Amino acid sequence: MKEVNKLLIADDHSLIRKGLKQVLEAETAFTILEAENGEQALDIIRNDKPEIAILDIEMPEYTGFEIAQKVHKESTPIDIIFLTMFKDESMFNNAMDIGVKGYVLKENTVSEIVQCVKAVLSGEYYLSPAISQYLIRRNSGLMNEASDKHGINLLTDSEKKILKLVSDMKTNQEIAKHLSISSKTVKNHRNNICNKLGLTGTHALLKYAIQNESNLD
């Protein structure tokens, strides 16, 4: 098992952060860093360079997905573990697609987190047993993923521009500034794109945009 000095816990709920910190400090020799939102988490990853980051998928500023994509593009050497309260199969598949090493349900976090961290340190993947069937279906190729959906030709030029910027991990505010439109207009475009492509779920649009980025140029 490789030596690890720093581990980041990023979650906007302080009770969850404190609980995880207590468990990990009792069971490991990590220096625990904390972040209460995605922006803080990204700053800590860039500046303090923790070896492992435990990220809540749903956070203010940047989601766990957005952080993972950014550090991947920056070639930051870090192993990422996702926390989530949702048993969402498309979300799980997206996490695997971007190289997340651990995937833990919040309902099991305290009992599983040390086991997960040790598995990741050993170069293995870890996911909560309650969602093991997702991995089986993924490996069997039986999932009908959002990436299988076509229909970019249904989008207007403006919608394609929005989708390209989504694939670049831009926030609504950043997209609005880049295109000189309002954030409300960006949200409307995103909703229209999802409706046209039949995309549902919190991260379905992001997943579709990333996996079809080459068709948006």
Secondary structure, 3 states (H helix, E strand, C coil): CCCCCEEEEECCCHHHHHHHHHHHHHHCCCEEEEECCHHHHHHHHHHHCCCEEEEECCCCCCCHHHHHHHHHHCCCCCEEEEEECCCCHHHHHHHHHCCCCEEEEHHHHHHHHHHHHHHHHCCCCEECHHHHHHHHHHHHCCCCCHHHCCCHHHCCHHHHHHHHHHHCCCCHHHHHHHHCCCHHHHHHHHHHHHHHHCCCCCCHHHHHHHHCHHHCC
